[in-house]
Amino acid sequence: MSGKRQDYLTWDEYFMGVAMLSAMRSKDPGTQVGACIVSPDNKILSMGYNGFPIGCSDDEFPWNREGEPLDNKYLYTTHSELNAILNYRGGSLEGAKLYVSLFPCNECAKAIIQSGIQTVVYDSDKYKDTPSVIASKRMLDAAGVRYYQYTHTEREVKLVL
């Protein structure tokens, strides 16, 4: 009988925690989303958060959700899932698992499917009734990409920075 700790983090807790921590890098005043891509043997391959592409200053591009057509963040931001896929510098993502704090939109679902990611673990599904998420689930289902909602354990993790 070993005396190992019994209260260690599960893989889902650990990787969702990394995704949530990544979301804290986002400068979006309205929505911060983080993503973490993991290999089948539980190694972190890449991470991402929502923000502007490299070279597009977050001081010069708009963070507005509404307003003038060219003054809308949605035209310029890259979602966390796509950032994590594009940030990956290795080979294939075939068979990988994606942890993300918000269910992926239809555009991110396309990238997830094309990259070979096989499983999506998400926290919030607050846009589940929108056409974008309905289309996303339809595509993920058709492509055989498994997805499930992260189950909170009520564990409190405190980071002192």
Disulfide bonds with the S-S distance in Angstrom:
none
